[in-house]
Amino acid sequence: MKIAIAGSGALGSGFGAMLYRQGYDVTLIDGWEPQATAVKKDGLHIDINGEQHHLNIPMYQDTEIPKDAKYDVIFLFTKAMQLHDMLQHIQSHIHDNTIMVCTMNGLKHERKIANYVDEARIVRGVTTWTAGLESPGHTHLMGAGPVEIGALVEEGQPNVDTVFDILEKAKLNPHKSEDLQQSIWKKICVNGTANALCTILECRLSNLNESDYARKLVYKITQEIVQVATVDGVHLNADEVYNYLIDLNDKVGPHFPSMYQDLINNNRLTEIDYINGAVAKLGAEHHIEAPVNQFVANMVHAKEEQRHAK
Ligand code: NAD
């Protein structure tokens, strides 16, 4: 079975490393030239929960994948705004049964992926593994997951089983989600509050809990997300989700979320259009207003512009 990781930054190379260590035939693919060059030249240096590994995993830049290469399973791990380009680069390497796995943050990636494979071949999900990229070729993977996965349509269930077995063998701690859409929307609540607010306020997760104003914003954003989630048949209780988020912020208090790290530390563009922006857009499509989510998305964009983020 040939596996490709399409988008091998922090999390992609982490998953790639876990699969490679179990003997899977894995190829890393990435669009950022420094990352591709570093791994091709000197392998991947990765810290997995404190253990150092140096792995010579095959790697291609997305523009140089051999013409005849075909992959049976492709894990998509780009940033949301890079997904379209990556799909274009890999489309000729997809065969009639290729399974596409997407556990990226953000809403509705399946709409884009469905332009390349039918819905039954898309395995969607979310993950709480955390990863970072210190410099090209040097990354870390932390935590224990899980990776929650599910099918978009009933016929996709056998593909979920296949991906589950791969992830389980690679010790990536898969779970079959009992309600895929609910798992996705709950993760949107986490990202739409913690990522967005810590980036705007330039603070740690624990700081959100310390401010009455910030906690009210967490509540209001959550309330809107919960209302918009109903268009996907997801019925969450805003108070329960809010309590879960406050608890989570306490547990991972000293941490700066990934959006903060992208924009504030590295001046990189954020996935805000696929999180709060996507909530507001989807809401508008269904006549449900989400003005606080739109405001938060605009604030993050203003900050990106101010910092000339790329
Ligand atoms: P990433 O930013 O590390 O990698 C995405 C792309 O950006 C890769 O092509 C990578 O090589 C490139 N890149 C990395 N650092 C760069 C830099 N400084 N300058 C220019 N390009 C750079 O993204 P990720 O964290 O692996 O996330 C992939 C997807 O997984 C996203 O949707 C993210 O939200 C989601 N996710 C990430 C984590 C995490 O802990 N990293 C956890 C859960 C979900």
Residues whose N, C-alpha, C, O or C-beta is under 5 A from the ligand:
A	BS01	NAD	S8 G9 A10 L11 G12 D30 G31 W32 Q35 F77 T78 K79 A80 T103 M104 N105 T127 W129 T130 A131 G132 L133 N266
